[in-house]
Amino acid sequence: MSITIRPAGEQDIPAILTMVNRFAAQNVMLPRTEASVQQTLSDWLVATDAGDVVAGCGSLVPLTDTLVEIRSLATHEDYQGQGIGGLLVQALIDMAREQEYEQVCALTLRTSFFERLGFTVVDRWSISPKVWQACIYCPKFHRCDEVAVLMPLVEKPAKLETKPPAWNGLLRWDSWQPLKLAYQQRPDHHEE
Ligand SMILES: CC(C)(COP(=O)(O)OP(=O)(O)OC[C@H]1O[C@@H](n2cnc3c(N)ncnc32)[C@H](O)[C@@H]1OP(=O)(O)O)[C@@H](O)C(=O)NCCC(=O)NCCS
């Protein structure tokens, strides 16, 4: 099958939204609004087939000056298992490198998929707290089962942090402790 990975255009937005929000309805990713895709369109890639039908998509979301997240990665059900997801991740990594990010991360239920592509599973609390900003919109906020995966893009990331530093006043790690505690104290939660 001939697949092209290219920057998303306005004409791709309906297909992106339909696909992402269908998966969101299955609780495997966060929903996206038309406005949010529109506003961030230059951060999106799509995979298209020979007829320019959108078979997959993915976006980069900057979290800090050095860390970027792969978000809304999706391959249409009719096209899965053919390497498109892998191509999209690789192209998003290349895009992150070109933009001089030092690390790329993702929150995922497909840990082995990302590991096969060179990511490492990390403590979900060890990467930037900003990664959790979108979580308040997630229906699984109180029962998060996503795993954080990370890939360094430079040999020695200047700010590779195993522990969040003192962020600014609003994003201090301490201020996230209640969230962490609430998570850990869920009766059905078992620390992995
Ligand atoms: C996760 C997702 C994006 C993967 O997309 P995909 O196009 O199926 O990805 P690939 O085809 O590259 O890889 C999928 C599997 O097929 C295998 N595969 C890749 N190319 C293949 C080929 N030519 N023949 C057979 N198998 C192949 C891969 O090894 C991979 O296996 P793994 O998941 O055990 O690692 C897709 O399943 C999806 O959209 N899921 C719903 C949304 C979601 O969960 N998104 C992730 C949010 S982080």
The ligand as an SDF file (V2000), in Angstrom:
LIG
                    3D

 48 50  0  0  0  0  0  0  0  0999 V2000
   -1.8780    2.7010   18.3200 C   0  0  0  0  0  0  0  0  0  0  0  0
   -2.1570    2.8570   16.8370 C   0  0  0  0  0  0  0  0  0  0  0  0
   -1.9470    4.3040   16.4530 C   0  0  0  0  0  0  0  0  0  0  0  0
   -1.1690    1.9950   16.0710 C   0  0  0  0  0  0  0  0  0  0  0  0
   -1.3760    2.2440   14.6990 O   0  0  0  0  0  0  0  0  0  0  0  0
   -1.0040    1.1540   13.5740 P   0  0  0  0  0  0  0  0  0  0  0  0
   -1.0300    1.8400   12.2790 O   0  0  0  0  0  0  0  0  0  0  0  0
   -1.8180   -0.0520   13.7440 O   0  0  0  0  0  0  0  0  0  0  0  0
    0.5230    0.8940   14.0090 O   0  0  0  0  0  0  0  0  0  0  0  0
    1.5580   -0.0990   13.2980 P   0  0  0  0  0  0  0  0  0  0  0  0
    0.9010   -0.8170   12.1980 O   0  0  0  0  0  0  0  0  0  0  0  0
    2.7790    0.6850   13.0140 O   0  0  0  0  0  0  0  0  0  0  0  0
    1.8850   -1.0580   14.4800 O   0  0  0  0  0  0  0  0  0  0  0  0
    0.8330   -1.7960   15.0900 C   0  0  0  0  0  0  0  0  0  0  0  0
    1.2790   -3.2220   15.2580 C   0  0  0  0  0  0  0  0  0  0  0  0
    1.3210   -3.8070   13.9730 O   0  0  0  0  0  0  0  0  0  0  0  0
    2.5950   -4.3940   13.7600 C   0  0  0  0  0  0  0  0  0  0  0  0
    2.9200   -4.1680   12.3580 N   0  0  0  0  0  0  0  0  0  0  0  0
    3.4860   -3.0710   11.8260 C   0  0  0  0  0  0  0  0  0  0  0  0
    3.6350   -3.2310   10.5110 N   0  0  0  0  0  0  0  0  0  0  0  0
    3.1330   -4.4430   10.2120 C   0  0  0  0  0  0  0  0  0  0  0  0
    2.9960   -5.1670    9.0320 C   0  0  0  0  0  0  0  0  0  0  0  0
    3.4170   -4.6820    7.8520 N   0  0  0  0  0  0  0  0  0  0  0  0
    2.4120   -6.3700    9.0900 N   0  0  0  0  0  0  0  0  0  0  0  0
    1.9850   -6.8780   10.2580 C   0  0  0  0  0  0  0  0  0  0  0  0
    2.0890   -6.2350   11.4340 N   0  0  0  0  0  0  0  0  0  0  0  0
    2.6600   -5.0430   11.3980 C   0  0  0  0  0  0  0  0  0  0  0  0
    3.5420   -3.6700   14.6790 C   0  0  0  0  0  0  0  0  0  0  0  0
    4.5960   -4.5240   15.0960 O   0  0  0  0  0  0  0  0  0  0  0  0
    2.6800   -3.2910   15.8250 C   0  0  0  0  0  0  0  0  0  0  0  0
    2.6390   -4.2500   16.8330 O   0  0  0  0  0  0  0  0  0  0  0  0
    2.6530   -3.7890   18.3770 P   0  0  0  0  0  0  0  0  0  0  0  0
    1.4430   -2.8980   18.5940 O   0  0  0  0  0  0  0  0  0  0  0  0
    2.5730   -5.0750   19.1100 O   0  0  0  0  0  0  0  0  0  0  0  0
    3.9090   -3.0180   18.5520 O   0  0  0  0  0  0  0  0  0  0  0  0
   -3.5800    2.3720   16.4630 C   0  0  0  0  0  0  0  0  0  0  0  0
   -3.7720    1.0740   16.9710 O   0  0  0  0  0  0  0  0  0  0  0  0
   -4.6890    3.2680   16.9760 C   0  0  0  0  0  0  0  0  0  0  0  0
   -5.0470    4.2440   16.3220 O   0  0  0  0  0  0  0  0  0  0  0  0
   -5.2630    2.9140   18.1490 N   0  0  0  0  0  0  0  0  0  0  0  0
   -6.3640    3.6750   18.7110 C   0  0  0  0  0  0  0  0  0  0  0  0
   -5.9190    5.0070   19.2280 C   0  0  0  0  0  0  0  0  0  0  0  0
   -4.7600    4.8600   20.1860 C   0  0  0  0  0  0  0  0  0  0  0  0
   -4.7400    4.0490   21.0810 O   0  0  0  0  0  0  0  0  0  0  0  0
   -3.7430    5.7270   19.9610 N   0  0  0  0  0  0  0  0  0  0  0  0
   -2.5300    5.7340   20.7540 C   0  0  0  0  0  0  0  0  0  0  0  0
   -2.5460    6.9050   21.6330 C   0  0  0  0  0  0  0  0  0  0  0  0
   -0.9090    7.1620   22.2890 S   0  0  0  0  0  0  0  0  0  0  0  0
  1  2  1  0
  2  3  1  0
  2  4  1  0
  2 36  1  0
  4  5  1  0
  5  6  1  0
  6  7  2  0
  6  8  1  0
  6  9  1  0
  9 10  1  0
 10 11  2  0
 10 12  1  0
 10 13  1  0
 13 14  1  0
 14 15  1  0
 15 16  1  0
 15 30  1  0
 16 17  1  0
 17 18  1  0
 17 28  1  0
 18 19  1  0
 18 27  1  0
 19 20  2  0
 20 21  1  0
 21 22  1  0
 21 27  2  0
 22 23  1  0
 22 24  2  0
 24 25  1  0
 25 26  2  0
 26 27  1  0
 28 29  1  0
 28 30  1  0
 30 31  1  0
 31 32  1  0
 32 33  2  0
 32 34  1  0
 32 35  1  0
 36 37  1  0
 36 38  1  0
 38 39  2  0
 38 40  1  0
 40 41  1  0
 41 42  1  0
 42 43  1  0
 43 44  2  0
 43 45  1  0
 45 46  1  0
 46 47  1  0
 47 48  1  0
M  END
$$$$
